[in-house]
Amino acid sequence: MLKRIFIVGLVFLSMLAACGSDEKSNNRPPTITPLPPTPVTTATVPSAAVQPTPTEAEVTPLDGHALGPDTAYLTIVMYGDFQSEICARYARDLAELRARYPDDLRLIWRHLPDIRTHDKAALALQASEAAAAQGKFWEMHDQLYTHQSEWAALSPEQFRALLSDYAATVGLEVSRFNAEFDSYVALVDEALRDAAELQLVAAPTLLYNGVPYNGRDDLFGLDEGVRLALLEKRFFPHAPDITIDPMKSYRATITTDKGNIVIDLFPRDAPVAVNNFIFLAQNGWYNDITFHYVVPGYLAQTGDPSNTGRGGPGYTIPDEHHNGLTFDREGLVAMAHPAGIPNSAGSEFFITLAPLRPANEWDGQYTIFGMVVEGMEVVRSLTPRNANDPLRFPNPPPGDRVISITVEEF
């Protein structure tokens, strides 16, 4: 058990600095934490870093109350407080995620009551554990959160009486519930000690496969974290070997739900990027994904099956930035990667909708490996979208779909 972890607070980060900012001027690498618009820096990162949040260490989930299949690929641990309104919202969102991913998602509950602020948090914990003793933890969990507004303003004495009614409602043997209720008082201090040892400072805290989540404070963000985690199942063990012939010509067709985009690839100028693109296309990596980041008059980005702008294939490829090509026109196709991190491109790529300026931030910074020769009208028609900007896009529209990418050699 790792007993030390750096946790960034889970309270939704203020985005006031983003208000009124220019969409094209904010070139900061995105994380799951909401950030200002970032085009190419939403790209693939090394497989070890494809996580819902940056951390100092990974946490092994502690024992708790589990819901969902043991074989699920993703386990989300929630440290929660039954009297917290934010925790209640998280609980509803997690229930929705379980419905969306019934085979891939398992939930584990751990107590983290804020007994200094919430005068009934300890009583709610005891009630849930007394219910658990009769095999109905999750029924009491749901009862407490569903009716939180009914009991939040009650006195502790009134709430304790109401808990017996709740016990009957969820089908418990009430006499046993009442008799055992006080035996769980010690669990309050035990839960707080566990949290202190892990340096967890507040509820809710979520762990995605042991990694603290620190993203958008809504269902959209939580779902992005799930999709990123599940993408790991598709990771390749290593980057592809070079199999293309740089002396031959290659043409790719991106079939979208708005029409086709035809790209001439540049195997002589960027053989590694072209080889990687063809490998991923032939292996179906780009099938049924979306243009997840689109800024009219700027660029359109795709290549991530999680449709979050943070997913990758489990490996990265070397840069080929200094091939003499520059971002001086629309229709250029280039690898996306986190700004300033060498050799970090994976699967994401973008298509320019104009010359990119200032030139020193683009030329020699991102590998250009192709040029659109047909279908720029399709690129220009793509739906504007930036999920990293919850102020402008609190509920981003679905990205336009990439049905498939095929490549011809000639």
Secondary structure, 3 states (H helix, E strand, C coil): CCCCCCCCCCCCCCCHHHCCCCCCCCCCCCCCCCCCCCCHHHCCCCHHHCCCCCCCCCCCCCCCEEECCCCCCEEEEEEECCCCHHHHHHHHHHHHHHHHCCCCEEEEEEECCCCCCCCCHHHHHHHHHHHHCCCCHHHHHHHHHHCHHHHCCCCHHHHHHHHHHHHHHCCCCHHHHHHHHHHHCHHHHHHHHHHHHCCCCCCCEEEECCEECCCCCCHHHHHHHHHHHHHHHHCCCCCCCCCCCCCCCEEEEEEECCEEEEEEECCCCCHHHHHHHHHHHHCCCCCCEECCEEECCCEEEECCCCCCCCCCCCCCECCCCCCCCCCCCCCEEEECCCCCCCCCECCCEEEECCCCCCHHHCCCCCCEEEEEEECHHHHHCCCCEECCCCCCCCCCCCCCEEEEEEEEEC
